[in-house]
């Protein structure tokens, strides 16, 4: 099948690499002018002049990044199927719409309010009680467009730093750890759910994902599966979705969802029977879904900013390196390494050994060696 992908970054690259063995071809539609996918046919269209050409070359359309014009997805959907639905894209682009949907579906969220000025942000911070997290209502990701207020008096500074005309203000969640759950839903409603992952962030960017999440209460997993199933069915969703959650003393609190293959699911490339990328391709092309069970325990290690000594990484017999063919730049995701092991103790040792060759990589600190406190504000 001819698959069109809105966006042309590393997620699209990995989708194509998973889809080629299934005899699919790929056309990438890039609105940024800076594609980094490095393979397939790429249509660069910053001014929207070549959409008809793109549509003439594809049978199905998906997307690898949610921050793109919803109206483009809606126009495309009039001609060819778009998976996930444009409604999914619209909800995930807008924090207010997303949190409202969660509330309507009975999914717990942090207490939140909206603010449209620095003065209103200060008032809301006073009402909720600090600390609070202020987030741009649209366009934020990887910690961008966010600020933590330890007191209402920081509102003016936070408002200026965020730089958006409308922000969501969330009461800070006292959480044990952040986890995520990834599921895939087919055109026929078939649903498959991967084991949950524990995620470790540093400076707002995901650095490690451990799967299956260690010491996970079965009730917690059941709740998470119920939440993501409910959301996907409500949206008539087809493809892979990720739901990020905070695990607290009283249960799960939803942070946000992503209508696409997700960074916290990269471990599935070697750590699961079928990767999230292959299952996304299977779903959007109407094929049966693949087995989502884990192969032992694994950890995804993001390569951020600098490549480091990858020759030494490749010498380690338990690593699987995936590079995105990108130039080095501070904060940029350049690739990832999947580390596999037979047990968690061995996994921690192997991950720390691997991270020694990655400049700036934080020491792995997770529930396996840390049972209290957290290493970042909610994002």
Secondary structure, 3 states (H helix, E strand, C coil): CEEEEECCCHHHHHHHHHHHHHCCEEEEEECCCCCCCCCCEEEECCCCCCHHHHHCCCCEEEECCCCCCHHHHHHHHCCCEECCCHHHHHHHHCHHHHHHHHHHCCCCECCEEEECCHHHHHHHHHHHCCCEEEEECCCCCCCCCEEEECCHHHHHHHHHHHCCCCEEEEECCCCCEEEEEEEEECCCCCEEECCCEEEEEECCEEEEEEECCCCCCHHHHHHHHHHHHHHHHHHCCCEEEEEEEEEECCEEEEEEEECCCCHHHCCHHHHECCCHHHHHHHHHCCCCCCCCCECCEEEEEEEECCCCCHHHHHHCCCEEEEECCCCCCCCCEEEEEEEEECCHHHHHHHHHHHHCCCCCCCCCCCCCCCCCCCCCCCC
